[in-house]
Amino acid sequence: MIRARLTALAVAGAAVLGAVAQLPASAAPAHPAEADRIEVFGHRGASGYRPEHTLASYDLAARTGADYIEPDLVPTKDGVLVARHENEISGTTDVAQRPEFADRRTTKVVDGAELTGWFTEDFTLAELKTLRAIERIPDLRPNNTIYNGRFEVPTFQEVLDLRARLSKELGREIGIAPETKHPSYFARIGLPLEPGVVEALDRNGLNQEKAKVVVQSFEVANLKQLNGPLKVRLVQLISNSGAPQDFVEAGDPRTYADMVKPEGLKEIATYADVIGPDTKVILPVDEQGNLTEPTTVVADAHAADLTVVPYTVRAENNFLPADFRSSEDKAAWGDVFAFHRALFEQGIDGVFADHPDIAVQARDEFAGR
């Protein structure tokens, strides 16, 4: 069933958490050319300013105007969903410095990649709660490292509780956009993600057609599975290379590039409502990293009645197309406002951003042009 497209909601804004960065709040006028406002998704929270997937990061994202906060979900050994970008947690927690967990270090194959480290599925929630979050990319975000060791790994329920509190405090509904990570892998080891996602949204009264909730996946089969029990919108994430892991494992020859062709988009619209493509799927770059001609993916997706919310805009030169970099310093910020504008000009409906305050400001400037 083709579901309803994302709807416009209340004005964003509010003051920032006081600490290192004083970030601007913004009002959010409607886009003059569209009924729906371009929506800002705080990617892993406000991960440009706080260690990702912490309550502090999600809190800051909402306070600086994000319409949605985005937790990636993985399970613990006892089946509790927690917010981590990956189940391997040596880069996002202090587990490597914890001698009591030294014997948990192991090597696994996850989605075809061999990884060595510590994995959430080998820890109970109680054990995981003794760990503390650290900045994942300290060379690019050194300021975030002052928060190392200060925040716990949150459960999905704790993120949902924060969303409810912030919605009440800020006077506007804060959306939530959980991503199911490695669903085929977790199903295979007996820790499927989908029942916990459905149960949590049911328990919190959020499994409703008009709820400000979207559920994401890079795979296809689990979205089709969720299309029955979930009434909320579903997002098919699209990489700029490769293929969905469940396609690979099933011997399906289709790639992500096939999925964004008109026929592929029509197929996505039978089980999802939104595509979340890598920005390069919309604005490709050449071998030197410079922008080339835009694709027709946004127009083709809209023709299939799909909303388009690309990922991920980050301010650092390391992540920007060469056209928008300010210098050779990978950690320095480039012209991220111009990159946002280039995406907005393609007619996108929303954007994932590590610096949601910048995305909100860029959106508001674009709306007022």
Sequence and secondary structure as in RCSB ss.txt:
>XXXX:A:sequence
MIRARLTALAVAGAAVLGAVAQLPASAAPAHPAEADRIEVFGHRGASGYRPEHTLASYDLAARTGADYIEPDLVP
TKDGVLVARHENEISGTTDVAQRPEFADRRTTKVVDGAELTGWFTEDFTLAELKTLRAIERIPDLRPNNTIYNGR
FEVPTFQEVLDLRARLSKELGREIGIAPETKHPSYFARIGLPLEPGVVEALDRNGLNQEKAKVVVQSFEVANLKQ
LNGPLKVRLVQLISNSGAPQDFVEAGDPRTYADMVKPEGLKEIATYADVIGPDTKVILPVDEQGNLTEPTTVVAD
AHAADLTVVPYTVRAENNFLPADFRSSEDKAAWGDVFAFHRALFEQGIDGVFADHPDIAVQARDEFAGR
>XXXX:A:secstr
                 SSS           TT SS  EEEEETTTTTTS SSSHHHHHHHHHTT SEEE EEEE
 TTS EEE SSSB TTTBSGGG GGGGGG EEEEETTEEEEE BGGGS HHHHTT  B  S TTT GGGGGGTTS
    BHHHHHHHHHHHHHHHTS  EE  EE SHHHHHHTT  SHHHHHHHHHHTT  STTSSBEEEES SHHHHH
HTTT  SEEEEEE SSS  HHHHHHT    HHHHTSHHHHHHHTTT SEEEEBHHHHS B TTS B    SHHHH
HHHTT EE  B B SBGGGS GGG  SS TTSB  HHHHHHHHHTTT SEEEESSHHHHHHHHHHHHT 
